[in-house]
Amino acid sequence: MNTKIPYVAIPLLMSACSSGGLFTKVGPDYNIEQPITPTSWYSSQPDYHAQKLAHHGNQAELMHWWEGFQDPVLIRFLKAAENVNATLADAKARIEEARTNVISADSAVMPTIDFSQGVKRSSSSFGGTPFMWNQYSAGLQSSWEVDLFGGLARQQEAARSQLESRNAAWHDARVAVAV
């Protein structure tokens, strides 16, 4: 019995190898190194790293923290400041840009399929009685970049990290406006 792999199955097999770990990512994994700080820095000052944020680092809780003062004018002022602040608007725009980059990086690892179709109506006589004919055409094209060395996976990691960074910058801008 002679078994042959159809050409359509080759990309599927390659993707299985890629997701199964047969292929590798080029370059080292990024590790965040904690800075070494002398203990003398903390002996004369309170340990700010041990203190919890009043809003627990949660973006949604920031406005609720200010509500603890029970001052509606303050809350209205803070909401108005957030709505018109250029730094916050810029930070929101950068978040949307980063989300777009994540979608683009995610779509780069997926296969693309292009379809085209056309209809052409022609007439000709060739010196005799004119006649008409219709010509129909259709095309299907597929392409897929196999992430053999992990470059596309690194682009996905970079896009997701950039999105996290943009969210943190937006949070920092909100804190700066509220303080």
C-alpha positions in Angstrom: 0.0 0.0 0.0 1.5 3.3 -1.1 0.5 6.3 1.1 1.4 9.8 0.1 0.9 13.0 2.1 -1.2 15.4 0.1 0.4 18.8 -0.4 -2.4 20.5 1.6 -1.4 18.6 4.7 2.2 19.8 4.7 1.4 23.2 6.3 -0.7 21.5 8.9 2.2 19.2 9.8 4.6 22.1 9.9 2.3 24.0 12.3 2.1 20.9 14.5 5.9 20.8 14.6 6.0 24.5 15.4 3.5 24.4 18.2 5.0 21.1 19.6 8.4 22.7 20.2 10.3 21.2 17.3 11.2 24.7 16.1 13.0 27.1 18.5 13.0 30.7 19.3 16.1 32.6 18.5 17.6 34.8 21.2 17.5 34.7 25.0 14.3 35.1 27.0 13.9 38.5 28.6 14.3 38.4 32.4 13.8 41.4 34.6 16.7 42.0 36.9 16.0 43.7 40.2 18.3 46.5 41.0 20.7 46.0 43.9 20.1 48.8 46.5 22.1 49.3 49.6 20.3 48.7 52.9 21.4 52.1 54.1 18.9 53.7 51.8 16.1 52.1 53.8 17.5 52.7 57.3 16.8 56.5 57.4 13.7 56.4 55.2 10.6 54.3 55.5 10.4 51.2 53.4 8.3 52.4 50.4 8.4 49.0 48.7 6.6 47.4 51.6 3.8 49.9 51.7 0.7 49.0 49.7 -0.9 51.5 47.3 -4.1 53.1 48.6 -5.9 51.8 45.5 -4.1 48.4 45.5 -2.6 49.1 42.1 -6.0 48.6 40.5 -6.9 51.2 37.9 -10.6 50.9 38.6 -10.1 51.4 42.3 -8.2 54.7 41.9 -11.4 56.8 41.6 -13.1 54.8 44.3 -10.3 55.6 46.7 -10.9 59.3 46.2 -14.6 58.7 46.9 -13.6 57.8 50.4 -13.3 61.6 51.1 -17.1 61.9 50.4 -16.6 65.1 48.5 -18.7 65.2 45.3 -17.0 68.4 44.0 -13.6 66.6 44.3 -14.9 63.6 42.4 -16.4 65.8 39.6 -13.2 67.7 39.4 -11.1 64.5 39.1 -13.4 63.1 36.4 -13.4 66.3 34.5 -9.6 66.4 34.7 -9.3 62.9 33.4 -11.6 63.7 30.4 -9.7 66.7 29.2 -6.1 65.8 30.2 -3.8 65.6 27.1 -1.4 63.2 28.7 -4.3 60.7 29.4 -5.6 61.1 25.9 -2.1 60.4 24.5 -1.8 57.4 26.8 -5.2 56.0 25.7 -4.2 56.5 22.0 -0.9 54.6 22.7 -2.9 51.8 24.2 -5.0 51.5 21.1 -1.9 51.5 19.0 -0.4 48.7 21.1 -3.6 46.7 20.8 -3.4 47.0 17.1 0.2 45.8 17.2 -0.8 42.8 19.2 -3.5 41.9 16.6 -1.0 42.4 13.8 1.6 40.2 15.5 -1.0 37.5 16.2 -2.2 37.5 12.6 1.3 37.2 11.2 1.5 33.6 12.5 -1.8 32.7 10.8 -2.1 31.5 7.2 -3.6 34.0 4.7 -6.1 33.1 2.1 -6.9 35.3 -0.9 -9.8 34.7 -3.3 -10.5 36.5 -6.5 -13.2 36.2 -9.1 -14.0 37.9 -12.3 -16.5 37.9 -15.2 -15.8 39.1 -18.7 -18.3 39.5 -21.5 -16.9 39.8 -25.0 -18.1 39.9 -28.5 -16.3 39.1 -31.8 -17.2 38.7 -35.4 -14.1 37.5 -37.1 -15.6 38.9 -40.3 -18.8 37.0 -40.0 -21.8 37.1 -37.8 -21.0 38.6 -34.4 -21.2 36.3 -31.4 -21.0 36.9 -27.6 -19.3 34.9 -25.0 -18.8 35.0 -21.3 -15.6 34.2 -19.5 -15.6 33.3 -15.8 -12.5 33.2 -13.7 -11.8 32.4 -10.1 -8.6 32.1 -8.1 -7.6 30.9 -4.7 -4.2 31.5 -3.2 -2.9 30.6 0.3 0.3 31.6 1.9 1.8 30.9 5.3 5.1 31.9 6.9 6.4 29.0 9.1 8.0 30.4 12.2 11.0 28.3 11.9 13.3 30.3 14.1 10.8 32.0 16.4 11.0 35.5 15.0 7.2 35.8 14.8 6.8 34.5 18.3 9.3 37.1 19.5 7.2 39.8 17.8 4.1 38.5 19.6 6.0 38.7 22.9 7.2 42.2 22.2 3.7 43.4 21.2 2.2 42.0 24.3 4.9 43.6 26.5 4.4 46.9 24.8 0.7 46.7 25.5 1.4 46.1 29.2 3.8 49.0 29.2 1.2 51.3 27.6 -1.4 50.2 30.2 1.1 51.0 33.0 1.8 54.4 31.5 -1.9 55.2 31.3 -2.3 54.2 34.9 0.7 56.4 35.9 -0.9 59.3 34.0 -4.2 58.8 35.9 -2.4 58.8 39.2 -0.5 62.0 38.2 -3.8 63.7 37.4 -5.5 62.5 40.6 -2.6 63.5 42.8 
